[in-house]
């Protein structure tokens, strides 16, 4: 399943492919991520950087492992070792950097 998330400033669209088994607690997860301009959403950008963080707003804490992000030659990203260690509501933050611009796209996931 692909999630399509506009960035908060409206410049980008972030597409995130969730793991086949969904967002499972206590399991290192891997995600595929594509970034495009909002006005050209089918063209993957190759000149952006991506950072990922996650937070549990109701518990006031984040993740306790740093995910690895690998840029592929086609401009997509592979995120590995995303570890959501508790059940509940998580916010995943995808920070897209391109030149002087940084915008965040947020994805809410519920983990059982």
N, C-alpha and C positions, 0 to 999 in steps of 0.2 A: 504494500500500500504506500502510495506517495502522498505526502502532505505538501500543499502549496501555501507558502506563508509570505505575505508582503512584508517588506521591512517597514519599521515604524515611520521612517521619513518618506516612504513611497518610491524611492529610487530603484529598489531591487525586488526581485522575487526569488525566494529560496525554496527549492524543492528538496524534501527530505524523504528518503525511502526507509521506512521503519523495518526492523528485523521481521522475518517471516513469522516468528512466534509472538510478535508484539514487544512491548516494553516490559521485560520481565525483571522483577526484583532479584538482586543478588547474583546476577549473571553479567559478565562483561558483554556489552552490546556493540554491534557494528552498524554504522549508518552510511548510506551513500547520499551525497549532497551535491546539488547543482545550483549555481547562482547565475541569474540573468538580470538584465535591465528590465524594469517594469514595462517599458514601452516596446521591448523586443523579447518577450518571455520565453521564446523557444531557442534562443541563441545563448549557449553556455558561455559565460565570460571566462577568459583565460588569464586576465590580468588583475585578479582580486586575491586577497588573502582572507582566510577564514579562521575564526577562533570560536570555541564552544565552551560554554559553562552551563551549569544547571543549579537550580535552587528549589528548596521546598518552602514556599512562602508561609505556610501555616506553622512550620517548625523553626523558622528563622535560621536555617543552615543550608549549605550546599553540598556538593559532592566531595568525597574524600580521596579521589584519585583523579589524576590529570589525564584526560583522553588524548590519544595520539591522532594527529590529523596529517594525512598524506595527500599531497596534490598529485593528481594523475596527469599524464601528458595531454589528455583531451580537455583539461580544465575542470573536471569534476574533482570532488574530494572524497576520500574514504576516512571515516572517523572510526577508530577502534578503541576498545577499553573504556567505553562509557559505562560507568557502574552506578546504577541507581540502587542504593543499599537499603532503602526503607519503602514500605508501602505508603501510598498516598498520592497527593497532587504534586507534580513536579513541573517546573517551567524550564524549558531548554532555551538557551540564549545563543543564537547564531550571529556573531558579529562579523559583518562584511566590511573589509577595508579595500578601498580603491583610491590611490592617490591621496588627496586631502579629505576624502569622504569616509566616514565610518557610520554604518547604520546597523541596527539590531533587528532581527526577526525573532519572534518568540513563539514557541510551540508548547502548549499545555498537554501533558500526558498524565493519565491516572494509572498508577502502578498498584497491583494487588499483592 
